[in-house]
Amino acid sequence: MAPVPPGVRLLVSFNRDQWYRALTFSLTFLLYTSFHLSRKPISIVKSELHKNCSSVSEQATNPSGSQLPALQSLHADVDCSWKPFDKSNYKQLLGAMDYSFLCAYAVGMYLSGIIGERLPIRLYLTVGMLTSGLFTCLFGLGYIYNIHNLGFYIFVQVANGLVQTTGWPSVVTCIGNWFGKGRRGLIMGLWNSHTSVGNILGSLIAGYWVSSNWGLSFIVPGLIIAAMGVVCFLFLIEHPNDLKSMYAQNTSPGKRVKSWNGVNGHTEVYLQYKHNKLQEHYSYDDRESYDTELLLPQDSTRVPVQSVMVVKNESEPSAISFMGALRIPGVIEFSLCLLFAKLVSYTFLFWLPLYITKAAHLDAKKAGDLSTLFDVGGIVGGILAGVISDKLGKRATTCAVMLLLAAPTLYGFSMISEFGLGPTIVMLLVCGGLVNGPYALITTAVSADLGTHKSLKGNARALSTVTAIIDGTGSVGAALGPLLAGVLSAGGWSRVFYMLMTADFFALLLLLRLVTKELTSTKPRPVSAAELKEH
């Protein structure tokens, strides 16, 4: 008999629960990758919307500085026909589009977590992805159908911002349900790289069509997120308990797995709790869930048939209120810290390609490709933040150190026009890691930690609300950053970077109390056996 191939032995070495965990990890990763993939095109297309208008002004001016009206009019019809972004206040108009999306996202996020806890996550996320795909495609159709109404683009941005809020609380809740606290920083650091992967793919896809047909820069990502919405509907498993109930329903007396007859001629089954012995009275804290497992005897012993009735002496935990979530220790500090951290991150997300275009004098496609290095650095920064915080058991301190190092890096990045290509690449990678590291850690591992805080007494339904509060508050900063960048950049890009460094300082300041508490605590971080098992 031939030996079993090593690859097959590796595959069968994993049990069913591990395969489902891997499926959930990969699927939620791809789902939220598609969310960020669909947000990125606007930053790539910005430099194209006004590119022709700027070049027309230069071409229509002769060496003596006089204008050639006829030539200017001709080029305005051919090359500079895209309105309303052909005026001198184009930065403010582009900033208003960013602000409309992010403001709607921030407002909607507070409601999304509360709604998400009360609806099936799979259906809620599917509807959000399909509608987000629709509105992303609508923005691109503005190019196809030659729409020049600013109100149309503002409406699409607001609507898209609202429906995109279905994503984050849903995927964090799913990943939190499947993975425990033991290595949460590492796991979520790896998982949160979907943000940067989505930005990179969005930049590459949008950049491919930006110079020839920027409408496709939106339509293709819109179709991708809609397709992933269908995949979500077909395959997403919200909680491990859903599988247990499915297997319990599918296991019937008629199935010939291994059966035996009771004294009355009926097939006998035996119900046993997975984590606890059957007791007359038991409390919620003594077990992780109410779920039961269908176990068949391992021998041929006949068990008399008896009716087994399981009674829950406590109702399932109710969804937490908004104020109840705010009272969880650390929620307010991390939420406000994320406001400033996300302000910095989203300013880069929406304005970095345009800044590179103006400062390094590159075309839209090259600037978009170069900006992906910032996201590559973000992947490394997020993973490092997770690993270090797991090792030290100090989430706030890890964030504070990275915020402290980010300030001088931002100052150096403001002088990108004086660098060559090599130093610019290094600055993009380092800056991406230090800016996105704290942002990634707070939105994933910290949110999951706070959403399963011991004060909640095991109420897992609080995770979605806590995640929405933290990310919703951060989204206020995400809305303000690009708006302020659009206003301040009119007076020079140096003003934008001073604003970013100030925001970075405030984010660090808000964590000082938690950092002091962590550093003065003499107790090591406990890691229980239950945590290592990752339930």
Secondary structure, 3 states (H helix, E strand, C coil): CCCCCHHHHHHHCCCHHHHHHHHHHHHHHHHHHHHHHHHCHHHHHHHHHHHHHHHHHHHCECCCCCECHHHHHHHHHHCCCCCCCCCCCHHHHHHHHHHHHHHHHHHHHHHHHHHHCCCCHHHHHHHHHHHHHHHHHHHHHHHHCCCCCHHHHHHHHHHHHHHHHHHHHHHHHHHHHHCCCCCHHHHHHHHCCHHHHHHHHHHHHHHHHCCCCCCHHHHHHHHHHHHHHHHHHHHCCCCHHHHHHHHHHHCCCCCCCCCCECCCCCECCEEEECCCCCCCCCCHHHCCCCCEEEECCCCCCCCCCCCCCCCCCCCCCCCCCHHHHHCCCCHHHHHHHHHHHHHHHHHHHHHHHHHHHHHHCCCHHHHHHHHHHHHHHHHHHHHHHHHHHHHHCCHHHHHHHHHHHHHHHHHHHCCHHHCCHHHHHHHHHHHHHHHHHHHHHHHHHHHHHHHCCHHHCCCCCHHHHHHHHHHHHHHHHHHHHHHHHHHHHHHCHHHHHHHHHHHHHHHHHHCHHHHHHHHHCCCCCCCCHHHHHCC
